[in-house]
């Protein structure tokens, strides 16, 4: 089978690998759509392990079923979780599934930018979601990122009517805009340095867009009845963006750090002035739980979160390198979908 082997963001090669052989309890899935995630282009996170077949946002069709598998059959159309928790450890039992050690060690093989993937038994047990007839493969590729966004907003306590500021209108930031609009948030505001992405934020539901070099607190007060934002979601690892978050959150509000920084970055915080006296909550979020995946799929299937609006490029497997260029440049693209069967 063909795979897109990643060496770095400027070197993605189409190579041949054997179609994975499956064992008892496993599934073989033919990949029909695989999204390029913003994390896929974080070279510092992956270069030491290169070459790799990346891709974890997938929709596909079951083509082989291992002995002992029940509940799935050939031709099932599915979305799949690449990382899955144990469901029995302290972290899982306290609703911190993404802190589970098992989740951090599981994955399918070899990766979503391939014609086929093998799903290990543990992924089959708790990480496969059959698609309703009205959900396309490319929509299925949004189940994983939407699950991550759902978990982040749940942790941040985003409620209907809240004012929300999304700092950084890349792939993740725009999905936060789309979800908050779909679930009934109040005033939604978004920032970025790119006019293309600010326009996308407006199209996906932002009431107000602000260039990142403007006086963001002043613009917020102007647009939000004199108040700052109830929730600030930081979708970029830039230190300046984190500083802006502290300046932009209202008393009693929450800052969600949704994106990692570069390695070694530390942020000085005035506990008294920024947190204690103003009752600010600072939190983070990583990945999604199986329940988040199912909720994400339900929201997509119902049309509540119309993710297809985010797709700007559909490319064949041979064009994966071009897809990585588009996402890494963070300019004239939003969601890039790779279709390995093309």
GIGILIN-V317463 format. One record per residue. N is the residue number from 1. RES is the residue in three letters. OMEGA is omega in degrees with one decimal (NA if undefined). Layout:
N & RES & OMEGA
N & RES & OMEGA
//
This chain:
1 & UNK & 177.0
2 & UNK & 173.6
3 & UNK & 172.2
4 & UNK & -176.8
5 & UNK & -177.4
6 & UNK & 173.9
7 & UNK & 168.6
8 & UNK & -174.2
9 & UNK & 179.9
10 & UNK & -176.7
11 & UNK & 176.8
12 & UNK & -171.8
13 & UNK & 173.8
14 & UNK & -177.2
15 & UNK & 179.1
16 & UNK & 173.2
17 & UNK & 173.9
18 & UNK & 170.6
19 & UNK & -177.2
20 & UNK & 172.8
21 & UNK & -178.7
22 & UNK & 177.5
23 & UNK & 178.3
24 & UNK & 177.3
25 & UNK & -173.7
26 & UNK & 176.5
27 & UNK & 168.9
28 & UNK & -176.5
29 & UNK & 173.0
30 & UNK & -175.6
31 & UNK & 177.8
32 & UNK & 179.2
33 & UNK & -179.7
34 & UNK & -177.8
35 & UNK & 172.5
36 & UNK & -178.4
37 & UNK & 174.5
38 & UNK & 179.1
39 & UNK & 179.3
40 & UNK & -176.6
41 & UNK & 176.0
42 & UNK & -173.4
43 & UNK & -178.1
44 & UNK & -176.3
45 & UNK & -169.1
46 & UNK & -170.2
47 & UNK & -178.2
48 & UNK & -178.2
49 & UNK & -179.3
50 & UNK & 2.4
51 & UNK & -176.0
52 & UNK & 164.7
53 & UNK & -178.2
54 & UNK & 178.0
55 & UNK & -179.4
56 & UNK & 178.4
57 & UNK & -166.7
58 & UNK & 166.1
59 & UNK & -176.9
60 & UNK & -175.8
61 & UNK & 177.9
62 & UNK & 179.8
63 & UNK & 177.4
64 & UNK & -176.7
65 & UNK & -179.7
66 & UNK & 178.4
67 & UNK & 176.3
68 & UNK & 177.9
69 & UNK & 177.3
70 & UNK & 177.7
71 & UNK & 177.3
72 & UNK & -178.8
73 & UNK & 178.7
74 & UNK & -179.2
75 & UNK & 172.9
76 & UNK & 174.9
77 & UNK & -169.0
78 & UNK & 160.2
79 & UNK & -171.3
80 & UNK & 171.7
81 & UNK & 178.7
82 & UNK & 175.7
83 & UNK & 178.7
84 & UNK & -177.9
85 & UNK & 178.6
86 & UNK & -179.8
87 & UNK & -177.9
88 & UNK & -178.0
89 & UNK & 179.9
90 & UNK & -175.3
91 & UNK & 178.4
92 & UNK & -176.8
93 & UNK & 176.5
94 & UNK & 175.4
95 & UNK & 172.9
96 & UNK & -174.8
97 & UNK & -175.6
98 & UNK & 171.3
99 & UNK & -178.2
100 & UNK & -180.0
101 & UNK & 178.2
102 & UNK & 179.8
103 & UNK & -177.1
104 & UNK & -176.9
105 & UNK & -176.2
106 & UNK & 176.5
107 & UNK & 170.0
108 & UNK & -172.1
109 & UNK & 0.2
110 & UNK & -176.9
111 & UNK & -171.8
112 & UNK & 177.0
113 & UNK & -178.7
114 & UNK & 179.9
115 & UNK & -178.9
116 & UNK & 170.5
117 & UNK & 173.6
118 & UNK & 177.4
119 & UNK & 176.9
120 & UNK & -175.0
121 & UNK & -177.5
122 & UNK & 175.9
123 & UNK & 178.1
124 & UNK & -176.7
125 & UNK & -171.8
126 & UNK & -177.3
127 & UNK & 179.2
128 & UNK & -173.6
129 & UNK & -178.3
130 & UNK & -176.1
131 & UNK & 167.9
132 & UNK & -176.1
133 & UNK & -175.2
134 & UNK & 179.1
135 & UNK & -179.2
136 & UNK & 177.4
137 & UNK & -179.0
138 & UNK & 172.3
139 & UNK & 177.8
140 & UNK & 179.1
141 & UNK & 176.7
142 & UNK & -176.4
143 & UNK & -179.3
144 & UNK & -179.7
145 & UNK & 178.1
146 & UNK & 175.9
147 & UNK & 178.5
148 & UNK & -179.7
149 & UNK & 177.0
150 & UNK & -179.3
151 & UNK & 179.9
152 & UNK & -178.8
153 & UNK & 176.0
154 & UNK & 178.7
155 & UNK & -179.8
156 & UNK & 177.9
157 & UNK & 178.8
158 & UNK & -176.6
159 & UNK & 174.0
160 & UNK & -179.6
161 & UNK & 178.0
162 & UNK & 168.3
163 & UNK & -173.8
164 & UNK & 172.3
165 & UNK & 175.5
166 & UNK & 179.5
167 & UNK & -176.9
168 & UNK & -175.1
169 & UNK & 170.6
170 & UNK & -176.2
171 & UNK & -177.3
172 & UNK & -179.1
173 & UNK & 179.8
174 & UNK & 175.8
175 & UNK & 173.6
176 & UNK & 177.5
177 & UNK & -177.4
178 & UNK & -179.2
179 & UNK & -179.2
180 & UNK & 176.5
181 & UNK & -177.2
182 & UNK & -176.0
183 & UNK & 168.8
184 & UNK & 174.0
185 & UNK & 178.4
186 & UNK & -179.7
187 & UNK & 179.3
188 & UNK & -177.5
189 & UNK & -176.3
190 & UNK & 178.2
191 & UNK & 171.4
192 & UNK & 174.6
193 & UNK & -176.4
194 & UNK & 177.2
195 & UNK & 177.3
196 & UNK & -178.1
197 & UNK & 174.4
198 & UNK & 176.6
199 & UNK & 176.8
200 & UNK & 178.1
201 & UNK & 177.5
202 & UNK & -178.9
203 & UNK & -176.6
204 & UNK & 171.7
205 & UNK & 178.6
206 & UNK & 176.5
207 & UNK & -176.5
208 & UNK & 173.1
209 & UNK & -173.0
210 & UNK & 173.8
211 & UNK & -173.3
212 & UNK & 179.6
213 & UNK & 177.4
214 & UNK & 174.0
215 & UNK & -171.7
216 & UNK & 177.9
217 & UNK & 179.2
218 & UNK & 178.7
219 & UNK & 178.5
220 & UNK & -179.3
221 & UNK & 179.4
222 & UNK & -174.8
223 & UNK & -170.0
224 & UNK & 175.1
225 & UNK & 175.4
226 & UNK & -177.7
227 & UNK & 169.4
228 & UNK & -173.0
229 & UNK & 175.0
230 & UNK & -179.8
231 & UNK & 174.4
232 & UNK & -179.1
233 & UNK & -175.6
234 & UNK & -175.3
235 & UNK & 173.5
236 & UNK & -179.5
237 & UNK & -179.4
238 & UNK & -179.8
239 & UNK & 179.6
240 & UNK & 178.8
241 & UNK & 178.4
242 & UNK & 175.2
243 & UNK & 178.1
244 & UNK & 179.7
245 & UNK & 179.3
246 & UNK & 179.3
247 & UNK & -168.3
248 & UNK & -176.9
249 & UNK & -179.2
250 & UNK & 175.7
251 & UNK & -177.7
252 & UNK & -175.4
253 & UNK & -176.6
254 & UNK & 171.6
255 & UNK & 175.5
256 & UNK & 174.5
257 & UNK & -172.8
258 & UNK & -177.4
259 & UNK & 175.4
260 & UNK & 172.1
261 & UNK & 169.2
262 & UNK & -179.3
263 & UNK & 173.2
264 & UNK & -178.4
265 & UNK & 174.0
266 & UNK & -176.8
267 & UNK & 175.0
268 & UNK & -178.0
269 & UNK & 172.4
270 & UNK & -175.6
271 & UNK & -176.3
272 & UNK & -172.9
273 & UNK & -172.6
274 & UNK & -173.7
275 & UNK & -168.5
276 & UNK & -173.9
277 & UNK & -176.8
278 & UNK & 176.3
279 & UNK & -179.0
280 & UNK & 173.0
281 & UNK & 177.2
282 & UNK & -176.3
283 & UNK & 180.0
284 & UNK & 177.5
285 & UNK & 178.6
286 & UNK & 171.9
287 & UNK & -179.4
288 & UNK & 179.0
289 & UNK & 175.4
290 & UNK & 177.7
291 & UNK & 177.3
292 & UNK & 177.4
293 & UNK & -178.0
294 & UNK & 177.9
295 & UNK & 178.2
296 & UNK & 179.5
297 & UNK & 179.1
298 & UNK & -179.6
299 & UNK & 177.8
300 & UNK & -177.1
301 & UNK & -178.5
302 & UNK & -176.0
303 & UNK & -179.5
304 & UNK & 177.8
305 & UNK & -174.9
306 & UNK & -171.7
307 & UNK & -175.6
308 & UNK & 177.3
309 & UNK & -175.1
310 & UNK & -174.6
311 & UNK & 176.7
312 & UNK & -177.1
313 & UNK & 172.1
314 & UNK & -172.4
315 & UNK & 173.6
316 & UNK & -177.7
317 & UNK & -179.5
318 & UNK & -179.0
319 & UNK & -177.9
320 & UNK & 177.8
321 & UNK & 176.3
322 & UNK & 176.8
323 & UNK & 177.8
324 & UNK & 177.2
325 & UNK & -178.5
326 & UNK & -176.9
327 & UNK & -179.3
328 & UNK & 179.8
329 & UNK & 176.2
330 & UNK & -177.2
331 & UNK & -172.9
332 & UNK & 173.9
333 & UNK & 170.3
334 & UNK & -179.9
335 & UNK & 177.6
336 & UNK & -179.8
337 & UNK & 173.9
338 & UNK & 178.8
339 & UNK & -172.2
340 & UNK & -178.3
341 & UNK & 176.4
342 & UNK & NA
//
